[in-house]
Amino acid sequence: MTGDLTPDEQRFEDLRKRQRFTPLTPRIDHILSRLMARTGYARVKSSNALDMIWGEVAGPLASVTKVGNVRRGVLDVICRNSAVMQEITFQKQMVIQQLNQRLEGQTIKDLKLRVVDF
């Protein structure tokens, strides 16, 4: 069948066979999400959102507590004294439910409470 082709058609056919796949232009949302992950902006943004939500959920206890990182669904909460830690322990299930209702994309399974004077 290649003998039926003219020399120009044969060259075109050879070029078509040698063409390699060229990837499509990456979408801007993929580029921005990778950039935010590399620079750490996404983590700072989610940390600020978590601080605001904690202030709403913890109520008056928010002034004597600080939230840390979320690792494997466990939120690290730093308490000023043991009385605050015990009060949060009593309300733990309610606090976790309210956090999960307000957080987008994250699920809190447990709270890790620590006493640190800050």
C-alpha positions as CSV (number, residue, x, y, z in Angstrom):
1,M,0.0,0.0,0.0
2,T,2.9,2.3,0.6
3,G,3.9,1.9,-3.0
4,D,0.6,3.5,-4.1
5,L,1.5,6.8,-2.3
6,T,3.2,9.7,-4.0
7,P,6.6,10.8,-2.5
8,D,4.9,13.8,-0.8
9,E,2.2,11.6,0.7
10,Q,4.8,9.1,1.8
11,R,6.8,11.9,3.6
12,F,3.6,13.1,5.3
13,E,2.8,9.5,6.4
14,D,6.3,9.1,7.8
15,L,6.0,12.4,9.7
16,R,2.6,11.4,11.1
17,K,4.0,8.1,12.4
18,R,6.9,9.9,14.1
19,Q,4.7,12.4,15.8
20,R,4.8,12.1,19.5
21,F,2.0,12.9,21.9
22,T,2.1,16.5,22.9
23,P,0.5,17.1,26.3
24,L,-2.4,19.5,26.5
25,T,-1.9,22.8,28.1
26,P,-2.3,22.4,31.9
27,R,-5.4,24.0,33.4
28,I,-4.9,27.1,35.5
29,D,-6.6,25.6,38.5
30,H,-4.1,22.7,38.6
31,I,-1.2,25.2,38.3
32,L,-2.5,27.4,41.1
33,S,-3.2,24.5,43.4
34,R,0.3,23.1,43.0
35,L,1.7,26.6,43.5
36,M,-0.3,27.1,46.7
37,A,0.9,23.7,48.0
38,R,4.5,24.4,47.3
39,T,4.5,27.9,48.9
40,G,2.5,26.7,52.0
41,Y,-0.3,29.3,51.4
42,A,-3.0,26.7,51.5
43,R,-1.8,25.6,55.0
44,V,-1.8,29.2,56.3
45,K,-5.2,29.8,54.9
46,S,-6.7,26.7,56.4
47,S,-5.0,27.4,59.7
48,N,-6.6,30.9,59.8
49,A,-10.0,29.5,59.0
50,L,-9.5,26.9,61.8
51,D,-8.7,29.6,64.3
52,M,-11.8,31.6,63.4
53,I,-14.0,28.4,63.6
54,W,-12.5,27.4,66.9
55,G,-13.3,30.9,68.3
56,E,-17.0,30.3,67.4
57,V,-17.1,26.7,68.7
58,A,-15.2,27.1,71.9
59,G,-17.0,30.3,72.9
60,P,-15.5,31.8,76.2
61,L,-12.9,29.0,76.3
62,A,-11.3,30.3,73.1
63,S,-9.4,33.0,75.0
64,V,-7.6,30.4,77.1
65,T,-6.9,27.9,74.4
66,K,-5.1,27.8,71.1
67,V,-5.5,25.3,68.2
68,G,-2.6,23.7,66.5
69,N,-2.3,21.4,63.5
70,V,-4.7,18.7,62.4
71,R,-2.9,15.4,61.9
72,R,-4.8,12.3,60.8
73,G,-8.0,13.8,62.0
74,V,-6.8,14.7,65.4
75,L,-6.8,18.4,66.3
76,D,-4.1,19.6,68.7
77,V,-5.6,22.0,71.3
78,I,-3.3,23.8,73.8
79,C,-5.0,24.8,77.1
80,R,-3.8,27.4,79.6
81,N,-4.6,25.2,82.6
82,S,-6.0,21.8,83.6
83,A,-9.4,23.2,84.5
84,V,-9.9,24.4,80.9
85,M,-8.6,21.1,79.6
86,Q,-11.2,19.2,81.8
87,E,-14.0,21.5,80.7
88,I,-13.2,20.8,77.0
89,T,-13.0,17.1,77.8
90,F,-16.5,17.2,79.1
91,Q,-17.7,19.0,75.9
92,K,-15.5,17.1,73.5
93,Q,-18.2,15.3,71.4
94,M,-20.2,18.5,71.0
95,V,-17.1,20.4,70.0
96,I,-16.1,17.8,67.5
97,Q,-19.6,17.8,65.9
98,Q,-19.7,21.6,65.6
99,L,-16.2,21.7,64.1
100,N,-17.1,19.1,61.5
101,Q,-20.2,21.0,60.6
102,R,-18.3,24.2,60.0
103,L,-15.1,22.8,58.5
104,E,-15.0,22.2,54.7
105,G,-12.9,19.3,53.5
106,Q,-11.6,18.2,56.9
107,T,-13.0,15.8,59.4
108,I,-12.0,16.0,63.0
109,K,-12.1,12.6,64.8
110,D,-10.6,13.5,68.1
111,L,-9.0,16.3,70.1
112,K,-5.5,16.1,71.6
113,L,-5.5,18.3,74.7
114,R,-2.3,19.6,76.3
115,V,-1.6,22.1,79.1
116,V,1.0,24.7,78.2
117,D,1.3,28.1,79.8
118,F,1.3,30.7,77.0
